[in-house]
Amino acid sequence: MSEQTIPLAGKKTILGTQLNCVPSTYLDDCHMNNTAIEVYGVPWDEKSSFLQGCRDAPAKIWDAFNCASANRCTESGLSLTKPELLSYRGMLELSSGDQVVQQIERAASDIGAAESLPIFLGGDHAITYPLVK
């Protein structure tokens, strides 16, 4: 699938940047290039302005992904049950307070230096900045 056929691809966001979409064949490309996809949980909600509890989301998301009622194949038939393609690496070990942002940033930097493609599941939306910084 070309990027032009993906809805909203190439459109401008409210910040004026271009929206880039991942084609549905992306996982197939990772498999063909022997790129492992590693999923990490970021259980943090300390900066939540209203209710606490989203720190439990990474584990719940992974549990739902592994639910017996789910199909773990892509549209092209690639099985995501292969641990060499997709693996859950657990939760980041985080403390509390102001140092958490630095811990997330350091973990993302260390993980990003590997040959794998990391996916981070949150938690509070505040994890985004240290992950992409």
Number of C-alpha atoms within 10 A of each C-alpha: 10 10 14 11 9 14 9 14 16 14 13 12 11 8 6 8 10 13 12 14 14 12 16 15 15 12 22 19 12 16 19 10 9 13 17 20 22 19 19 22 23 24 22 28 21 18 14 15 8 5 9 14 13 18 19 17 19 22 19 13 14 16 11 12 13 13 11 9 8 9 12 16 11 14 11 10 9 15 16 17 13 12 11 13 21 21 16 14 13 14 16 16 13 16 11 11 9 10 11 17 20 13 17 21 19 14 17 20 15 10 15 13 10 10 11 16 16 19 14 17 22 23 23 21 13 15 21 16 11 17 17 9 8
